[in-house]
Amino acid sequence: MTPVVAASLMILGRMSDHDPRSPWTALGWRNHALFFGGKGQQPVVPREEPPVASSRIHFAKALSALARADAETARVELQRAIELVREQPPFLLDYFDVLLERNHPGAAGQALSPLEGQQAPAAVAARGRLLLAQGRPGQGVGLLQQAWEAGFRDPRAGGDFIRALRQSGDPGNRIVRIKQEMKRLWPSAAEAGSDDR
């Protein structure tokens, strides 16, 4: 077996372990068979759900409980969802975004808790956005600025950065520069940050 075939099988094995039903996993195995003549086969998909699918189910239950104002069930279901994807920040950040957009900052903070202390710009920006949602724009500004200066460009974080600057009394120069950058990157988001939610 060549090193390239071995590397391909190693990557596909990890993909299969993580989410065997993913379309990306299936595509990877098809491409592997096409390029390497079928050396190695996709393993039989296990019957249990991959962790991400189970996490999404618990997250949906948490959202439903929040809509019913059942805080305890929401907390338990959200914790179950988090535990299944604890090592996968993109899912945690997605959960955070949904909860923050639905005006549940407490639950959003719970979704973000496994990323506490991480210095990845997306995690730093999320912590800044959470502080803004909790009514602490002055504290959020520093984190949002840190993420922005690290090159993190996200329309929601940019809009929240502008709101945090406004609410903490920034004279406006930074706001103008951030809005110009956002307009360049996302013309449809040009007015982001124009309200003071």
TAURFEN-V168762 format. One record per pair of residues at least 24 apart in sequence whose C-alpha atoms are under 7 Angstrom apart, sorted by the first residue. I is the first residue (numbers start at 1). J is the second residue. D is the distance in whole Angstrom. If there is no record, write none. Layout:
# TAURFEN-V168762
i->I j->J d->D
i->I j->J d->D
This chain:
# TAURFEN-V168762
i->9 j->40 d->7
i->18 j->50 d->7
i->19 j->50 d->5
i->20 j->45 d->6
i->21 j->45 d->7
i->51 j->84 d->6
i->52 j->84 d->7
i->52 j->85 d->6
i->55 j->80 d->7
i->55 j->81 d->4
i->55 j->82 d->7
i->55 j->84 d->6
i->55 j->85 d->7
i->56 j->81 d->7
i->82 j->111 d->6
i->86 j->114 d->6
i->105 j->130 d->7
i->105 j->133 d->6
i->105 j->134 d->7
i->121 j->147 d->5
i->121 j->150 d->6
i->121 j->152 d->6
i->122 j->147 d->7
i->122 j->152 d->7
i->125 j->157 d->6
i->129 j->157 d->7
i->129 j->160 d->6
i->132 j->164 d->6
i->137 j->164 d->5
i->137 j->167 d->6
i->137 j->168 d->6
i->138 j->164 d->7
i->138 j->168 d->5
i->140 j->164 d->7
i->141 j->165 d->6
i->155 j->189 d->7
i->159 j->192 d->5
i->159 j->193 d->4
i->160 j->193 d->6
i->162 j->193 d->5
i->163 j->193 d->6
i->163 j->196 d->6
